[in-house]
Amino acid sequence: MDLSACVDRLRSGAAHEFPADASSVAFARHMDSQDKLRHLRDEFVLPSKASLKKRALDGTMPEQAAVVNGVNGDKAEPTSDGDDASSQQSLYFVGNSLGAQPKAVREYINAHLETWASIGVNGHFTDMANSPLTQWQDLAEDCAKRSADIVGSAPHEIVIMNTLTVNLHLMMASFYRPTAERHKIILEWKPFPSDHYAVESQVLWHGLDPRKSMVKIEPDGGGALITTDKILRTIDEHADETALLLLPGIQYYSGQLFDMPRITAHAKARGIVVGWDLAHAAGNVELRLHDWDVDFACWCTYKYINAGPGAIAGAFVHEKHGRVEWAAGADRPTYRPRLMGWYGGDKSVRFDMDNRFVPTPGAAGYQASNPSAVDLASLSGALSVFGKTSMRDLRSKALVLTAYAEHLLNQMLAETAGDGQPPLFTIITPADPLQRGTQLSVLLRAGLLDRVARALEDNGVLCDKRKPDVIRVAPVPLYTRFEDVWRFMQVLRGALGL
């Protein structure tokens, strides 16, 4: 089977048929041998089965422990049944909650710590030779440049700051400007709770009633998916009263990828400001925020971007909202209103300590505070891995990885069809490869979750659970192999009694 041909079919939206031997480890290894991104796995530290049991620090990292125990990861020769040294590695299918650790992060943080220890405050303005980092005051701008391909924008439309929910509040402070006529915010019925809290609190902050000003789009038919047509109909129904549309690029529970360009264009044609929460989309799917004319977007960097737990986040502001314009003879510029802070001030006058605010042109003018250099160092290290590939190539691999996982899941269902029992599980993520990222949400038959979760844990598998009955399986293309997908499915088969 040719991997590139599979990519082409899936990119066109066509279904792909896997061959009869796709359920074998030999097939998975054949696919891995064609993967031009397979070297990127070496950029990460993945937990081992042994390290998952750690309850005290001992100064070793998982790969060090593997060598000490006489196991050298993928270097060992595999046997025909797949029982090789790589089986001592964990299976990391939880990058949709927390990405694996890039090796570069340790290098970049160490560089920051050496700079701080060696020159102290001068690290703000000094570029150190032999360092992967720029001076501290330029770190956020450097990370913005490295993020441009990830979100599809110009670097000046990106600002790296704060965390996701804080950035949503900052963006809504500028872009949610309700009036008596237009005060509604359209969102989904079950967003990630923090998004709901942020929207509700913004509505309340303006003295409005959430019951009247929050429009929640529900799926048709009681399922988990919201069709594009349902979203467009909701926009049309409330257009004259709506100030803001705020949706996730990918719905965290179902894994559904929304049609962002079509939805954005439809809402903006009706005079609605459009924002996107890209927590599960950034680093996962290809984005074109500038070309789609999105007004603003926010994302975290600890999932698919792998910058570490609670890592510093990113925001996009379309360049038309970042303009700083001076009228002839004016002593102050005009710019879009926002909550101001000194690090949003233009760098050329930032340290003048003048009370006249002159924002940095572009998204950087929406900053409030001096960002944490150690957080930026961690993100910079993570982004260095993305600099070795492209979002197009990552998306191409992810399409096939996810389709392969879906194929093996469907094979399990086919084996148990007609046994008179309810299906062991249902895949609630869209079957259309263009309507999902690299996550498959699997709704288990009631009562199976605890048993499955225990089997995954016992076999060194990290996989996200969402009670009452869903596991979210995320084969991340940066570090997941086709063989990992095959191994995961063998564990799941055992847990389900197959």
C-alpha positions in Angstrom: 0.0 0.0 0.0 1.3 3.4 -1.0 1.2 6.0 1.8 1.2 9.0 -0.5 -1.7 7.7 -2.6 -3.6 7.2 0.7 -2.9 10.8 1.6 -4.2 12.1 -1.7 -7.5 10.1 -1.4 -8.1 11.3 2.1 -7.3 14.9 1.3 -9.9 14.8 -1.5 -12.5 13.6 1.1 -12.8 10.2 -0.4 -13.0 7.1 1.8 -9.9 4.9 1.8 -10.1 1.1 1.7 -7.3 -0.6 3.6 -6.1 -4.0 2.4 -6.9 -7.3 4.0 -3.6 -7.5 5.8 -4.0 -4.1 7.5 -4.7 -5.7 10.8 -1.1 -7.1 11.0 1.9 -5.6 12.6 3.8 -6.2 9.4 1.4 -3.8 7.6 1.8 -1.1 10.3 5.6 -1.4 10.0 5.3 -1.2 6.2 3.4 2.1 6.6 6.0 3.4 9.0 8.8 2.6 6.6 7.2 5.1 4.1 6.6 7.8 6.6 8.9 10.8 5.8 8.2 12.3 9.2 9.2 9.2 11.3 12.4 10.9 12.4 10.5 13.5 14.3 9.6 10.9 16.9 13.3 11.1 18.0 12.6 14.7 19.0 10.5 13.6 21.9 10.8 12.0 25.3 8.0 9.5 25.6 7.1 7.8 28.9 8.1 4.2 29.3 6.0 1.6 31.0 8.4 1.7 33.9 8.5 5.5 34.2 4.7 5.6 34.4 5.0 3.9 37.7 7.4 6.5 39.1 6.3 8.1 42.4 9.7 9.7 43.2 12.3 11.5 41.2 15.6 9.6 40.7 17.4 11.9 38.2 16.7 9.7 35.2 14.5 10.3 32.1 12.6 7.5 30.4 15.1 6.8 27.6 17.9 6.8 30.2 16.0 4.2 32.2 15.5 2.1 29.1 19.3 2.0 28.4 20.0 1.2 32.0 17.7 -1.8 31.8 19.4 -3.0 28.7 16.6 -1.9 26.4 17.3 0.7 23.7 13.9 1.7 22.4 13.4 1.2 18.7 17.0 0.0 18.2 16.1 -3.5 19.1 15.2 -6.0 16.3 11.5 -6.6 16.2 10.1 -10.1 16.2 7.3 -11.2 13.9 4.5 -10.8 16.5 5.6 -7.3 17.5 7.0 -8.3 20.9 10.2 -6.2 20.6 12.0 -3.7 22.8 9.7 -0.9 21.7 6.9 -2.6 23.6 8.6 -1.3 26.8 7.6 2.2 25.6 4.3 3.5 26.6 1.7 4.3 24.0 1.0 8.0 24.2 -2.4 8.7 22.8 -3.3 11.7 24.9 -1.7 14.6 23.1 -5.1 16.1 22.8 -4.8 16.8 26.6 -1.1 17.2 27.1 1.5 16.8 24.3 4.6 14.7 24.8 7.8 16.5 25.9 10.1 17.7 23.1 13.8 17.1 23.9 14.5 20.7 22.8 12.5 22.1 25.7 15.2 21.0 28.2 17.9 22.6 26.1 16.0 25.9 25.7 15.1 26.1 29.4 18.7 25.4 30.4 19.8 28.2 28.0 17.4 30.6 29.7 18.6 29.6 33.2 22.2 30.0 32.2 21.5 33.4 30.8 19.6 34.5 33.9 22.3 33.2 36.2 25.1 34.7 34.2 23.9 38.2 33.2 20.8 38.7 35.3 18.6 41.6 34.2 20.7 42.2 31.1 19.1 39.1 29.6 16.3 41.4 28.5 18.5 43.1 26.0 21.4 40.8 25.2 21.5 38.1 22.5 23.8 35.4 23.8 26.0 33.6 21.4 25.5 29.8 21.2 22.0 30.2 22.6 18.9 28.9 20.8 17.0 31.9 22.4 16.8 35.5 21.6 16.9 38.3 24.2 14.0 38.1 26.6 12.1 41.1 25.4 12.0 39.6 21.9 11.1 36.1 22.9 7.3 36.5 22.4 7.8 38.0 19.0 10.2 35.2 18.0 7.6 32.6 19.1 5.0 34.5 17.1 7.1 34.1 14.0 7.6 30.4 14.6 3.8 30.0 15.0 2.8 31.6 11.6 2.6 28.3 9.7 0.6 26.7 12.5 -2.3 29.1 12.4 -1.9 30.5 8.8 -1.2 34.2 9.4 1.5 36.8 9.3 3.7 36.9 12.4 2.5 40.4 13.3 -1.1 39.0 13.6 0.1 36.7 16.4 0.7 37.5 20.1 2.1 35.0 22.6 0.8 35.8 26.1 -1.1 34.6 29.1 -3.2 31.4 29.0 -6.2 30.5 26.8 -9.1 31.7 29.0 -7.3 34.9 30.0 -6.8 35.6 26.3 -10.5 34.9 25.5 -11.4 37.5 28.1 -8.9 40.0 26.7 -10.2 39.5 23.1 -13.9 39.7 24.2 -13.1 42.9 26.1 -12.1 44.4 22.7 -14.4 42.6 20.3 -17.6 42.0 22.3 -19.1 45.5 22.3 -22.8 44.8 22.9 -25.5 47.4 22.1 -29.3 47.4 22.8 -29.8 46.0 19.3 -26.9 43.6 19.0 -25.9 41.9 22.2 -26.0 38.1 21.6 -23.1 35.7 21.6 -23.6 32.5 19.6 -21.7 29.5 21.0 -22.2 25.8 21.1 -24.4 24.1 23.6 -21.6 22.2 25.4 -18.3 24.0 24.9 -15.4 23.3 27.1 -16.6 24.6 30.5 -14.0 27.4 30.7 -15.3 28.9 27.4 -18.9 28.8 28.7 -17.7 30.5 31.9 -15.9 33.2 30.0 -18.8 34.0 27.7 -21.3 34.0 30.6 -19.2 36.3 32.7 -18.7 38.7 29.8 -22.4 38.9 29.3 -23.0 39.5 33.0 -20.2 42.0 33.1 -22.1 44.1 30.6 -25.2 43.9 32.8 -27.0 41.5 30.4 -29.0 38.4 31.0 -27.3 35.2 29.8 -30.7 33.6 29.1 -31.3 36.3 26.5 -27.8 37.1 25.3 -26.3 33.6 25.0 -27.5 31.5 22.0 -26.4 27.9 22.3 -26.4 25.8 19.1 -27.5 22.2 19.8 -27.1 19.2 17.6 -30.0 18.0 15.5 -31.4 14.6 16.6 -29.8 14.5 20.0 -26.3 13.3 18.8 -23.0 14.8 19.4 -22.4 16.5 16.1 -23.5 20.0 14.9 -23.9 20.3 11.2 -22.7 23.3 9.3 -26.2 23.9 8.1 -27.5 24.1 11.7 -24.8 26.7 12.5 -25.6 28.8 9.5 -29.4 28.6 10.2 -28.7 29.7 13.8 -26.6 32.7 12.5 -29.4 33.7 10.2 -32.1 33.4 12.9 -30.2 35.7 15.3 -28.1 37.8 12.9 -29.7 41.2 13.6 -29.2 40.7 17.4 -25.8 39.1 17.4 -22.6 40.8 18.3 -20.2 37.9 18.4 -19.9 34.3 17.2 -17.4 32.2 19.3 -17.0 28.6 18.4 -14.3 25.9 18.8 -12.3 25.0 15.7 -12.5 21.4 16.8 -15.1 20.4 19.4 -13.1 18.9 22.3 -15.6 16.0 23.1 -16.6 14.8 19.7 -13.5 15.7 17.8 -15.6 17.4 15.1 -13.7 19.9 12.9 -16.0 22.8 12.0 -16.0 24.3 8.6 -14.3 27.5 9.8 -13.9 29.3 6.4 -17.6 28.9 5.5 -18.9 29.7 8.9 -16.7 32.7 9.2 -17.7 34.1 5.9 -21.4 33.5 6.5 -21.3 35.3 9.9 -19.2 38.2 8.7 -21.5 38.8 5.8 -24.2 39.5 8.4 -22.1 42.0 10.3 -21.1 39.6 13.1 -17.6 39.6 14.7 -16.1 36.1 14.5 -13.7 34.5 17.1 -12.5 30.9 17.3 -11.2 28.9 20.2 -8.4 26.8 18.6 -7.4 24.8 21.7 -7.8 21.5 19.8 -7.1 22.8 16.3 -3.8 24.6 16.6 -1.0 22.2 15.7 -3.6 19.6 14.7 -5.1 20.8 11.4 -4.2 23.3 8.8 -5.5 26.8 9.5 -5.7 30.0 7.3 -6.9 32.6 9.8 -5.8 35.6 7.8 -7.2 34.4 4.5 -10.5 33.3 6.2 -10.8 36.9 7.6 -11.2 35.7 11.1 -11.4 38.7 13.6 -9.6 36.9 16.5 -8.7 33.5 17.7 -7.1 32.0 20.8 -5.3 28.8 21.5 -3.3 26.9 24.1 0.1 25.4 23.4 0.2 22.4 25.7 -1.8 20.0 23.6 -0.7 19.5 20.0 2.0 22.1 20.2 3.7 20.3 23.2 5.0 23.3 25.2 4.2 21.8 28.6 1.3 21.8 31.2 -0.3 25.2 31.5 2.1 26.6 28.9 1.8 30.2 27.6 -0.9 30.6 25.0 -1.3 32.4 21.7 -3.8 34.8 20.1 -4.5 36.0 16.6 -5.8 39.4 15.8 -6.5 40.2 12.1 -4.2 42.9 10.9 -7.0 45.3 10.2 -7.7 45.3 14.0 -4.1 45.9 14.9 -3.6 49.2 13.0 -2.2 52.1 14.9 -2.8 55.3 12.9 -1.7 58.9 13.5 -3.7 61.8 12.2 -1.8 64.9 11.1 -0.9 66.9 14.2 -2.4 64.4 16.6 -0.4 63.7 19.9 -2.1 60.3 20.3 -2.8 57.6 17.7 -6.1 55.9 17.1 -6.5 52.1 17.5 -9.0 49.5 18.4 -10.0 49.8 22.1 -8.6 47.1 24.3 -7.5 46.4 27.9 -4.1 48.1 28.0 -0.9 47.1 29.7 2.7 48.3 29.4 3.9 45.4 27.4 1.4 46.2 24.7 3.2 49.5 24.3 5.5 50.0 21.3 8.9 48.8 22.1 10.5 52.0 20.9 8.9 53.9 23.8 8.1 51.1 26.2 10.9 51.9 28.6 10.2 55.7 28.6 7.8 55.0 31.4 5.4 57.5 29.8 1.7 57.4 30.8 0.7 58.0 27.2 -0.1 54.5 25.7 1.2 53.9 22.2 0.3 50.3 21.2 2.6 48.1 19.2 1.1 47.7 15.8 -0.5 44.3 15.2 -1.6 41.7 17.7 1.3 42.4 20.0 -0.4 45.7 21.0 -3.0 43.6 22.9 -0.5 42.4 25.4 -0.9 43.5 29.0 2.0 42.2 31.0 5.6 41.1 30.6 5.4 37.5 29.5 7.3 34.8 31.5 10.7 34.1 29.9 10.8 30.6 31.1 7.4 29.8 29.6 8.5 31.4 26.3 11.7 29.3 26.4 9.6 26.1 26.8 7.3 27.2 23.9 10.3 28.1 21.7 11.8 24.7 22.2 8.5 23.1 21.3 8.1 25.3 18.2 11.6 24.3 17.1 10.3 20.9 16.2 7.5 22.4 14.0 10.3 24.2 12.2 11.5 20.9 10.9 8.3 20.1 9.2 5.1 21.8 8.0 1.5 21.7 9.0 0.6 20.4 5.5 2.9 17.4 6.0 1.7 16.8 9.6 -1.9 17.0 8.5 -1.2 14.5 5.7 0.2 11.9 8.0 -2.6 12.6 10.6 -5.3 11.9 8.0 -3.8 8.4 7.3 -3.0 7.6 11.0 -6.6 8.5 12.0 -8.1 6.6 9.1 -6.0 3.5 10.1 -7.2 3.7 13.7 -10.8 4.0 12.5 -10.3 1.0 10.2 -9.1 -1.2 13.0 -11.9 0.0 15.3 -14.5 -0.8 12.6 -13.0 -4.2 12.2 -13.7 -4.9 15.8 -17.3 -3.8 15.3 -17.7 -6.1 12.3 -16.4 -9.1 14.3 -19.1 -8.6 16.9 -22.0 -7.6 14.6 -25.0 -9.9 14.8 -24.3 -11.2 18.3 -27.6 -9.8 19.6 -25.9 -7.3 21.8 -25.6 -3.5 21.5 -22.4 -2.5 19.8 -19.3 -2.5 22.0 -18.8 1.1 21.0 -19.7 3.9 18.6 -17.3 6.3 17.0 -18.9 9.7 17.6 -16.3 11.6 15.6 -17.3 12.3 12.0 -16.4 9.6 9.5 -15.5 12.2 6.9 -11.7 12.7 7.3 -12.1 16.4 6.4 -14.4 17.0 9.4 -12.1 15.8 12.1 -8.5 16.2 13.3 -6.4 13.4 14.7 -8.8 12.5 17.5 -11.4 9.7 17.5 -13.9 9.8 20.3 -15.1 6.3 21.1 -18.4 6.0 23.0 -18.2 2.7 24.8 -21.2 0.5 25.7 -22.4 1.5 29.2 -20.4 -0.1 31.9 -17.3 -0.8 29.9 -15.3 2.4 30.7 -13.7 1.3 34.0 -12.6 -2.0 32.6 -11.1 -0.5 29.4 -9.4 2.3 31.4 -7.9 -0.3 33.7 -6.6 -2.4 30.8 -5.1 0.6 29.1 -3.3 1.7 32.3 -2.0 -1.9 33.0 -0.5 -2.0 29.5 1.2 1.4 29.6 -1.3 3.2 27.4 -2.1 6.9 28.1 -5.5 7.7 26.7 -8.0 10.4 27.7 -11.3 9.4 29.4 -14.5 11.5 29.5 -17.1 10.1 31.8 -19.5 8.5 31.6 -18.4 6.3 28.7 -16.0 8.1 26.2 -12.3 7.5 25.5 -10.6 10.0 23.2 -7.9 8.4 21.1 -5.3 10.9 19.6 -2.6 9.5 17.3 -0.4 12.6 17.1 1.7 12.6 13.8 4.8 14.2 15.4 5.5 11.2 17.5 3.0 8.4 16.8 3.8 5.5 14.5 1.4 3.2 12.7 2.8 0.4 14.8 1.7 2.4 17.9 -1.9 2.5 16.5 -1.7 -1.3 15.9 -0.4 -1.9 19.5 -3.1 0.3 21.0 -5.8 -1.6 19.2 -4.4 -4.9 20.5 -4.7 -3.7 24.1 -8.3 -2.4 23.4 -9.3 -5.7 21.8 -8.1 -7.5 24.9 -10.0 -5.1 27.2 -13.2 -5.7 25.2 -12.8 -9.5 25.2 -12.0 -9.9 21.5 
